[in-house]
Amino acid sequence: MNIIPLGIWGGYPKANSATSSFLIEHEGFHCLIDCGSGVLASLQNYIALEQLDAVVISHYHADHIADIGSLQYSRLIQYYLGQPSPVLPIYGHARDKQQFAKLTHSQQTRGIEIKEQQTKQIGPFTVTFCPTVHPVYCLAIKFSVGHQSAVFTADTEWSDKLVSFAEGADLLFSEANLYEEHIGVSPGHLAGSQAGKLANEAKVGQLILTHLPHHGNIEDILQEAQNVFKGPAEIAEVGKNYSFS
Ligand SMILES: [Zn+2]
């Protein structure tokens, strides 16, 4: 299993970058996790768009879905050029029916419903979901192959449910959108110390921070996580291949 961060920002991308998103690959199967602003441009540094086999969307905030329409247009243009790709499955929850309906676009993409407490087989991945605490319904996502697993918190504030969901994961990609002084002020997100606490209590192998704020020094957020979690921790690096050895 190979995981490449495509962007690390929450809310909107910095110049020439992308919001928090990941490309996950195993045995040649390519799955995109979230598709916010700038993601389509970043993705093409690693694969051609027609190589994409599936997309999983955690929730319907703009910084997680903004590039879905452009992804659908890319498939539509290939179709007009006489080089149609297979219908691309886009997995998302259906509690917001209007947003879920937008995942389906003609013959290019098809929305497939995901639910908490459900197990989906997506290519070679066994994928499970856990509801987070966020202003809109959002699912954390776990990708497993054999005994290896990677957990993506998506957007959330502290939730005990995520501790059991992430328990024993090899890799935990946790959002860390807040500095300590913003805990309780800005709802729906974690601070570095809370991402560290999650990694510590879930006994994960490695913590990687994402969905970061644009202001301040994000190294402070990493330090706050490392004050709590004594295992390996770092800020997600765009283009780095996080693979299981
Ligand atoms: Zn959100």
py3Dmol code that shows the C-alpha trace and the ligand (Angstrom):
import py3Dmol

protein = """\
ATOM      1  CA  MET A   1       0.000   0.000   0.000  1.00  0.00           C
ATOM      2  CA  ASN A   2       1.399   3.374  -1.067  1.00  0.00           C
ATOM      3  CA  ILE A   3      -0.048   6.675   0.122  1.00  0.00           C
ATOM      4  CA  ILE A   4       0.918  10.019  -1.401  1.00  0.00           C
ATOM      5  CA  PRO A   5      -0.385  13.280   0.124  1.00  0.00           C
ATOM      6  CA  LEU A   6      -1.644  15.569  -2.655  1.00  0.00           C
ATOM      7  CA  GLY A   7      -2.331  18.580  -0.444  1.00  0.00           C
ATOM      8  CA  ILE A   8      -2.206  19.406   3.256  1.00  0.00           C
ATOM      9  CA  TRP A   9      -4.296  22.554   3.742  1.00  0.00           C
ATOM     10  CA  GLY A  10      -7.659  23.031   5.409  1.00  0.00           C
ATOM     11  CA  GLY A  11     -10.263  25.385   3.976  1.00  0.00           C
ATOM     12  CA  TYR A  12      -8.464  26.490   0.836  1.00  0.00           C
ATOM     13  CA  PRO A  13      -5.096  25.832  -0.801  1.00  0.00           C
ATOM     14  CA  LYS A  14      -2.034  27.999  -0.480  1.00  0.00           C
ATOM     15  CA  ALA A  15      -0.481  29.185  -3.781  1.00  0.00           C
ATOM     16  CA  ASN A  16       0.342  26.286  -6.117  1.00  0.00           C
ATOM     17  CA  SER A  17      -0.925  23.699  -3.644  1.00  0.00           C
ATOM     18  CA  ALA A  18      -4.049  21.793  -2.691  1.00  0.00           C
ATOM     19  CA  THR A  19      -6.389  21.125   0.195  1.00  0.00           C
ATOM     20  CA  SER A  20      -5.966  17.932   2.219  1.00  0.00           C
ATOM     21  CA  SER A  21      -6.160  14.889  -0.048  1.00  0.00           C
ATOM     22  CA  PHE A  22      -4.411  11.566  -0.610  1.00  0.00           C
ATOM     23  CA  LEU A  23      -3.720   9.157  -3.447  1.00  0.00           C
ATOM     24  CA  ILE A  24      -3.691   5.582  -2.176  1.00  0.00           C
ATOM     25  CA  GLU A  25      -2.384   2.784  -4.408  1.00  0.00           C
ATOM     26  CA  HIS A  26      -2.051  -0.966  -4.136  1.00  0.00           C
ATOM     27  CA  GLU A  27      -1.372  -3.487  -6.920  1.00  0.00           C
ATOM     28  CA  GLY A  28      -1.925  -0.775  -9.554  1.00  0.00           C
ATOM     29  CA  PHE A  29      -5.338   0.294  -8.211  1.00  0.00           C
ATOM     30  CA  HIS A  30      -5.506   4.050  -7.599  1.00  0.00           C
ATOM     31  CA  CYS A  31      -7.986   5.593  -5.183  1.00  0.00           C
ATOM     32  CA  LEU A  32      -8.338   9.278  -4.360  1.00  0.00           C
ATOM     33  CA  ILE A  33      -9.351  10.315  -0.844  1.00  0.00           C
ATOM     34  CA  ASP A  34     -11.188  13.647  -0.962  1.00  0.00           C
ATOM     35  CA  CYS A  35     -11.123  15.990  -3.950  1.00  0.00           C
ATOM     36  CA  GLY A  36     -10.981  19.589  -2.821  1.00  0.00           C
ATOM     37  CA  SER A  37      -9.475  22.684  -4.370  1.00  0.00           C
ATOM     38  CA  GLY A  38      -6.192  22.129  -6.242  1.00  0.00           C
ATOM     39  CA  VAL A  39      -6.328  18.348  -5.918  1.00  0.00           C
ATOM     40  CA  LEU A  40      -6.829  17.618  -9.614  1.00  0.00           C
ATOM     41  CA  ALA A  41      -3.727  19.650 -10.524  1.00  0.00           C
ATOM     42  CA  SER A  42      -1.649  17.955  -7.819  1.00  0.00           C
ATOM     43  CA  LEU A  43      -2.869  14.456  -8.709  1.00  0.00           C
ATOM     44  CA  GLN A  44      -1.505  14.763 -12.257  1.00  0.00           C
ATOM     45  CA  ASN A  45       2.036  14.967 -10.896  1.00  0.00           C
ATOM     46  CA  TYR A  46       1.688  11.266 -10.047  1.00  0.00           C
ATOM     47  CA  ILE A  47      -0.824   9.626 -12.386  1.00  0.00           C
ATOM     48  CA  ALA A  48      -2.868  10.487 -15.463  1.00  0.00           C
ATOM     49  CA  LEU A  49      -6.470  11.271 -14.574  1.00  0.00           C
ATOM     50  CA  GLU A  50      -7.733   8.277 -16.548  1.00  0.00           C
ATOM     51  CA  GLN A  51      -5.659   5.991 -14.296  1.00  0.00           C
ATOM     52  CA  LEU A  52      -7.887   6.846 -11.360  1.00  0.00           C
ATOM     53  CA  ASP A  53     -10.037   3.846 -10.360  1.00  0.00           C
ATOM     54  CA  ALA A  54     -12.114   5.199  -7.446  1.00  0.00           C
ATOM     55  CA  VAL A  55     -12.726   8.234  -5.262  1.00  0.00           C
ATOM     56  CA  VAL A  56     -13.837   8.289  -1.614  1.00  0.00           C
ATOM     57  CA  ILE A  57     -15.316  11.498  -0.188  1.00  0.00           C
ATOM     58  CA  SER A  58     -15.367  12.016   3.592  1.00  0.00           C
ATOM     59  CA  HIS A  59     -17.946  14.844   3.617  1.00  0.00           C
ATOM     60  CA  TYR A  60     -19.393  17.592   1.505  1.00  0.00           C
ATOM     61  CA  HIS A  61     -17.527  20.701   2.615  1.00  0.00           C
ATOM     62  CA  ALA A  62     -16.040  22.596  -0.341  1.00  0.00           C
ATOM     63  CA  ASP A  63     -12.435  21.895   0.632  1.00  0.00           C
ATOM     64  CA  HIS A  64     -13.169  18.170   0.171  1.00  0.00           C
ATOM     65  CA  ILE A  65     -15.282  18.242  -3.030  1.00  0.00           C
ATOM     66  CA  ALA A  66     -14.429  21.434  -4.969  1.00  0.00           C
ATOM     67  CA  ASP A  67     -12.631  19.609  -7.803  1.00  0.00           C
ATOM     68  CA  ILE A  68     -15.238  16.855  -8.311  1.00  0.00           C
ATOM     69  CA  GLY A  69     -16.921  18.816 -11.119  1.00  0.00           C
ATOM     70  CA  SER A  70     -13.629  19.306 -12.952  1.00  0.00           C
ATOM     71  CA  LEU A  71     -12.810  15.609 -12.518  1.00  0.00           C
ATOM     72  CA  GLN A  72     -16.143  14.773 -14.160  1.00  0.00           C
ATOM     73  CA  TYR A  73     -15.385  17.192 -17.021  1.00  0.00           C
ATOM     74  CA  SER A  74     -12.003  15.516 -17.576  1.00  0.00           C
ATOM     75  CA  ARG A  75     -13.817  12.223 -18.137  1.00  0.00           C
ATOM     76  CA  LEU A  76     -16.407  13.932 -20.348  1.00  0.00           C
ATOM     77  CA  ILE A  77     -13.666  15.404 -22.570  1.00  0.00           C
ATOM     78  CA  GLN A  78     -12.009  11.989 -22.911  1.00  0.00           C
ATOM     79  CA  TYR A  79     -15.422  10.652 -23.938  1.00  0.00           C
ATOM     80  CA  TYR A  80     -15.796  13.339 -26.633  1.00  0.00           C
ATOM     81  CA  LEU A  81     -12.295  12.509 -27.864  1.00  0.00           C
ATOM     82  CA  GLY A  82     -13.424   8.919 -28.401  1.00  0.00           C
ATOM     83  CA  GLN A  83     -11.320   7.622 -25.505  1.00  0.00           C
ATOM     84  CA  PRO A  84     -13.935   7.002 -22.814  1.00  0.00           C
ATOM     85  CA  SER A  85     -12.747   5.736 -19.463  1.00  0.00           C
ATOM     86  CA  PRO A  86     -14.808   3.263 -17.456  1.00  0.00           C
ATOM     87  CA  VAL A  87     -17.426   4.840 -15.204  1.00  0.00           C
ATOM     88  CA  LEU A  88     -15.572   6.177 -12.161  1.00  0.00           C
ATOM     89  CA  PRO A  89     -17.146   5.206  -8.814  1.00  0.00           C
ATOM     90  CA  ILE A  90     -17.252   8.055  -6.281  1.00  0.00           C
ATOM     91  CA  TYR A  91     -18.059   6.833  -2.785  1.00  0.00           C
ATOM     92  CA  GLY A  92     -19.792   9.231  -0.414  1.00  0.00           C
ATOM     93  CA  HIS A  93     -22.500   9.194   2.251  1.00  0.00           C
ATOM     94  CA  ALA A  94     -26.111   9.843   1.194  1.00  0.00           C
ATOM     95  CA  ARG A  95     -27.393  11.737   4.245  1.00  0.00           C
ATOM     96  CA  ASP A  96     -27.176  14.886   2.111  1.00  0.00           C
ATOM     97  CA  LYS A  97     -29.178  13.742  -0.895  1.00  0.00           C
ATOM     98  CA  GLN A  98     -28.458  16.823  -3.022  1.00  0.00           C
ATOM     99  CA  GLN A  99     -24.713  16.525  -2.575  1.00  0.00           C
ATOM    100  CA  PHE A 100     -24.742  12.752  -3.039  1.00  0.00           C
ATOM    101  CA  ALA A 101     -26.632  13.177  -6.334  1.00  0.00           C
ATOM    102  CA  LYS A 102     -23.806  15.405  -7.639  1.00  0.00           C
ATOM    103  CA  LEU A 103     -21.370  12.483  -7.424  1.00  0.00           C
ATOM    104  CA  THR A 104     -23.106  10.969 -10.446  1.00  0.00           C
ATOM    105  CA  HIS A 105     -22.469  12.636 -13.804  1.00  0.00           C
ATOM    106  CA  SER A 106     -23.907  11.072 -16.967  1.00  0.00           C
ATOM    107  CA  GLN A 107     -21.738   8.126 -18.028  1.00  0.00           C
ATOM    108  CA  GLN A 108     -18.581   9.552 -16.439  1.00  0.00           C
ATOM    109  CA  THR A 109     -18.967   9.049 -12.686  1.00  0.00           C
ATOM    110  CA  ARG A 110     -21.372   7.203 -10.420  1.00  0.00           C
ATOM    111  CA  GLY A 111     -22.105   7.964  -6.769  1.00  0.00           C
ATOM    112  CA  ILE A 112     -22.017   4.914  -4.483  1.00  0.00           C
ATOM    113  CA  GLU A 113     -23.376   5.232  -0.961  1.00  0.00           C
ATOM    114  CA  ILE A 114     -21.167   4.517   2.043  1.00  0.00           C
ATOM    115  CA  LYS A 115     -22.376   4.219   5.625  1.00  0.00           C
ATOM    116  CA  GLU A 116     -20.873   4.080   9.076  1.00  0.00           C
ATOM    117  CA  GLN A 117     -20.394   0.541  10.457  1.00  0.00           C
ATOM    118  CA  GLN A 118     -20.221  -0.742   6.882  1.00  0.00           C
ATOM    119  CA  THR A 119     -17.396  -2.574   5.145  1.00  0.00           C
ATOM    120  CA  LYS A 120     -16.793  -1.879   1.451  1.00  0.00           C
ATOM    121  CA  GLN A 121     -14.393  -3.641  -0.857  1.00  0.00           C
ATOM    122  CA  ILE A 122     -12.867  -0.980  -3.119  1.00  0.00           C
ATOM    123  CA  GLY A 123     -10.410  -2.645  -5.479  1.00  0.00           C
ATOM    124  CA  PRO A 124      -7.829  -4.397  -3.268  1.00  0.00           C
ATOM    125  CA  PHE A 125      -8.814  -2.341  -0.203  1.00  0.00           C
ATOM    126  CA  THR A 126     -11.155  -3.289   2.611  1.00  0.00           C
ATOM    127  CA  VAL A 127     -12.613   0.058   3.642  1.00  0.00           C
ATOM    128  CA  THR A 128     -14.526   0.918   6.813  1.00  0.00           C
ATOM    129  CA  PHE A 129     -16.006   4.140   8.129  1.00  0.00           C
ATOM    130  CA  CYS A 130     -16.601   5.917  11.439  1.00  0.00           C
ATOM    131  CA  PRO A 131     -18.666   9.064  12.014  1.00  0.00           C
ATOM    132  CA  THR A 132     -16.689  12.077  13.211  1.00  0.00           C
ATOM    133  CA  VAL A 133     -17.728  15.191  15.145  1.00  0.00           C
ATOM    134  CA  HIS A 134     -18.023  17.999  12.605  1.00  0.00           C
ATOM    135  CA  PRO A 135     -20.612  20.658  11.665  1.00  0.00           C
ATOM    136  CA  VAL A 136     -21.769  18.435   8.792  1.00  0.00           C
ATOM    137  CA  TYR A 137     -21.932  14.628   8.768  1.00  0.00           C
ATOM    138  CA  CYS A 138     -18.441  13.315   8.040  1.00  0.00           C
ATOM    139  CA  LEU A 139     -16.832   9.881   7.951  1.00  0.00           C
ATOM    140  CA  ALA A 140     -13.331   8.880   9.003  1.00  0.00           C
ATOM    141  CA  ILE A 141     -12.000   6.194   6.678  1.00  0.00           C
ATOM    142  CA  LYS A 142      -9.836   3.125   7.233  1.00  0.00           C
ATOM    143  CA  PHE A 143      -8.102   1.357   4.334  1.00  0.00           C
ATOM    144  CA  SER A 144      -6.841  -2.155   5.049  1.00  0.00           C
ATOM    145  CA  VAL A 145      -4.916  -4.701   3.012  1.00  0.00           C
ATOM    146  CA  GLY A 146      -4.122  -7.909   4.855  1.00  0.00           C
ATOM    147  CA  HIS A 147      -2.913  -6.916   8.320  1.00  0.00           C
ATOM    148  CA  GLN A 148      -1.869  -3.411   7.254  1.00  0.00           C
ATOM    149  CA  SER A 149      -4.109  -0.416   7.738  1.00  0.00           C
ATOM    150  CA  ALA A 150      -4.124   3.340   7.317  1.00  0.00           C
ATOM    151  CA  VAL A 151      -6.705   5.551   9.009  1.00  0.00           C
ATOM    152  CA  PHE A 152      -7.745   8.997   7.793  1.00  0.00           C
ATOM    153  CA  THR A 153      -9.640  11.039  10.378  1.00  0.00           C
ATOM    154  CA  ALA A 154     -11.072  13.474   7.825  1.00  0.00           C
ATOM    155  CA  ASP A 155     -12.474  16.520   9.665  1.00  0.00           C
ATOM    156  CA  THR A 156     -13.313  16.097  13.314  1.00  0.00           C
ATOM    157  CA  GLU A 157     -13.050  17.415  16.793  1.00  0.00           C
ATOM    158  CA  TRP A 158     -12.171  15.033  19.624  1.00  0.00           C
ATOM    159  CA  SER A 159     -14.192  11.805  19.568  1.00  0.00           C
ATOM    160  CA  ASP A 160     -13.660   8.692  21.713  1.00  0.00           C
ATOM    161  CA  LYS A 161     -15.091   6.642  18.834  1.00  0.00           C
ATOM    162  CA  LEU A 162     -12.033   7.461  16.749  1.00  0.00           C
ATOM    163  CA  VAL A 163      -9.718   5.883  19.331  1.00  0.00           C
ATOM    164  CA  SER A 164     -11.228   2.423  18.854  1.00  0.00           C
ATOM    165  CA  PHE A 165     -11.616   2.992  15.103  1.00  0.00           C
ATOM    166  CA  ALA A 166      -7.915   3.831  14.694  1.00  0.00           C
ATOM    167  CA  GLU A 167      -6.662   1.254  17.182  1.00  0.00           C
ATOM    168  CA  GLY A 168      -3.466  -0.408  16.041  1.00  0.00           C
ATOM    169  CA  ALA A 169      -3.369   1.292  12.630  1.00  0.00           C
ATOM    170  CA  ASP A 170       0.067   1.351  11.018  1.00  0.00           C
ATOM    171  CA  LEU A 171      -0.481   4.910   9.793  1.00  0.00           C
ATOM    172  CA  LEU A 172      -2.804   7.580  11.182  1.00  0.00           C
ATOM    173  CA  PHE A 173      -3.364  10.595   8.945  1.00  0.00           C
ATOM    174  CA  SER A 174      -4.958  13.001  11.377  1.00  0.00           C
ATOM    175  CA  GLU A 175      -6.290  16.430  10.800  1.00  0.00           C
ATOM    176  CA  ALA A 176      -4.666  19.079  12.991  1.00  0.00           C
ATOM    177  CA  ASN A 177      -6.322  22.322  12.023  1.00  0.00           C
ATOM    178  CA  LEU A 178      -6.003  24.167  15.323  1.00  0.00           C
ATOM    179  CA  TYR A 179      -3.423  25.747  17.562  1.00  0.00           C
ATOM    180  CA  GLU A 180      -3.946  25.064  21.252  1.00  0.00           C
ATOM    181  CA  GLU A 181      -5.567  28.441  21.918  1.00  0.00           C
ATOM    182  CA  HIS A 182      -8.297  27.679  19.379  1.00  0.00           C
ATOM    183  CA  ILE A 183      -9.558  24.490  21.047  1.00  0.00           C
ATOM    184  CA  GLY A 184     -13.214  25.088  21.844  1.00  0.00           C
ATOM    185  CA  VAL A 185     -13.258  28.329  19.853  1.00  0.00           C
ATOM    186  CA  SER A 186     -13.303  26.837  16.359  1.00  0.00           C
ATOM    187  CA  PRO A 187     -15.628  23.794  16.351  1.00  0.00           C
ATOM    188  CA  GLY A 188     -15.163  20.623  14.351  1.00  0.00           C
ATOM    189  CA  HIS A 189     -11.377  20.324  14.352  1.00  0.00           C
ATOM    190  CA  LEU A 190      -8.439  18.929  16.322  1.00  0.00           C
ATOM    191  CA  ALA A 191      -5.361  20.625  17.737  1.00  0.00           C
ATOM    192  CA  GLY A 192      -1.927  19.031  17.505  1.00  0.00           C
ATOM    193  CA  SER A 193      -2.092  17.810  21.096  1.00  0.00           C
ATOM    194  CA  GLN A 194      -5.413  16.095  20.393  1.00  0.00           C
ATOM    195  CA  ALA A 195      -4.050  14.395  17.256  1.00  0.00           C
ATOM    196  CA  GLY A 196      -1.162  13.236  19.443  1.00  0.00           C
ATOM    197  CA  LYS A 197      -3.590  11.979  22.085  1.00  0.00           C
ATOM    198  CA  LEU A 198      -5.535  10.061  19.440  1.00  0.00           C
ATOM    199  CA  ALA A 199      -2.329   8.479  18.095  1.00  0.00           C
ATOM    200  CA  ASN A 200      -1.198   7.646  21.613  1.00  0.00           C
ATOM    201  CA  GLU A 201      -4.464   6.107  22.829  1.00  0.00           C
ATOM    202  CA  ALA A 202      -5.000   4.199  19.573  1.00  0.00           C
ATOM    203  CA  LYS A 203      -1.395   2.944  19.692  1.00  0.00           C
ATOM    204  CA  VAL A 204      -0.779   3.637  16.008  1.00  0.00           C
ATOM    205  CA  GLY A 205       2.566   3.072  14.347  1.00  0.00           C
ATOM    206  CA  GLN A 206       3.029   6.547  12.901  1.00  0.00           C
ATOM    207  CA  LEU A 207       1.201   9.875  13.020  1.00  0.00           C
ATOM    208  CA  ILE A 208       1.033  12.146   9.985  1.00  0.00           C
ATOM    209  CA  LEU A 209      -0.637  15.552  10.343  1.00  0.00           C
ATOM    210  CA  THR A 210      -2.772  17.139   7.628  1.00  0.00           C
ATOM    211  CA  HIS A 211      -5.608  19.674   7.063  1.00  0.00           C
ATOM    212  CA  LEU A 212      -3.374  22.365   8.513  1.00  0.00           C
ATOM    213  CA  PRO A 213      -4.046  26.088   9.067  1.00  0.00           C
ATOM    214  CA  HIS A 214      -2.508  28.799   6.886  1.00  0.00           C
ATOM    215  CA  HIS A 215      -1.597  31.085   9.771  1.00  0.00           C
ATOM    216  CA  GLY A 216       1.036  30.708  12.442  1.00  0.00           C
ATOM    217  CA  ASN A 217       3.885  28.202  12.445  1.00  0.00           C
ATOM    218  CA  ILE A 218       2.610  24.687  11.713  1.00  0.00           C
ATOM    219  CA  GLU A 219       5.777  23.248  13.266  1.00  0.00           C
ATOM    220  CA  ASP A 220       4.234  24.321  16.592  1.00  0.00           C
ATOM    221  CA  ILE A 221       1.293  21.988  15.901  1.00  0.00           C
ATOM    222  CA  LEU A 222       3.693  19.113  15.230  1.00  0.00           C
ATOM    223  CA  GLN A 223       5.561  19.864  18.457  1.00  0.00           C
ATOM    224  CA  GLU A 224       2.285  19.870  20.400  1.00  0.00           C
ATOM    225  CA  ALA A 225       1.468  16.438  18.923  1.00  0.00           C
ATOM    226  CA  GLN A 226       4.940  15.138  19.773  1.00  0.00           C
ATOM    227  CA  ASN A 227       4.575  16.290  23.357  1.00  0.00           C
ATOM    228  CA  VAL A 228       1.829  13.658  23.697  1.00  0.00           C
ATOM    229  CA  PHE A 229       2.669  10.940  21.135  1.00  0.00           C
ATOM    230  CA  LYS A 230       6.168   9.545  21.502  1.00  0.00           C
ATOM    231  CA  GLY A 231       6.131   7.480  18.306  1.00  0.00           C
ATOM    232  CA  PRO A 232       7.180   8.818  14.910  1.00  0.00           C
ATOM    233  CA  ALA A 233       5.208  11.901  13.871  1.00  0.00           C
ATOM    234  CA  GLU A 234       5.506  14.380  11.057  1.00  0.00           C
ATOM    235  CA  ILE A 235       3.639  16.898   8.964  1.00  0.00           C
ATOM    236  CA  ALA A 236       2.336  15.285   5.780  1.00  0.00           C
ATOM    237  CA  GLU A 237       4.717  15.965   2.919  1.00  0.00           C
ATOM    238  CA  VAL A 238       3.157  16.425  -0.509  1.00  0.00           C
ATOM    239  CA  GLY A 239       4.558  13.894  -2.969  1.00  0.00           C
ATOM    240  CA  LYS A 240       6.188  11.686  -0.344  1.00  0.00           C
ATOM    241  CA  ASN A 241       5.352   8.013  -0.646  1.00  0.00           C
ATOM    242  CA  TYR A 242       4.200   6.623   2.697  1.00  0.00           C
ATOM    243  CA  SER A 243       4.451   2.907   2.099  1.00  0.00           C
ATOM    244  CA  PHE A 244       4.322  -0.162   4.278  1.00  0.00           C
ATOM    245  CA  SER A 245       7.561  -2.050   4.497  1.00  0.00           C
TER     246      SER A 245
END
"""
ligand_1 = """\
1
ZN
Zn -15.090 20.017 6.855
"""
view = py3Dmol.view(width=600, height=400)
view.addModel(protein, "pdb")
view.setStyle({"model": 0}, {"cartoon": {"style": "trace"}})
view.addModel(ligand_1, "xyz")
view.setStyle({"model": 1}, {"stick": {}})
view.zoomTo()
view.show()
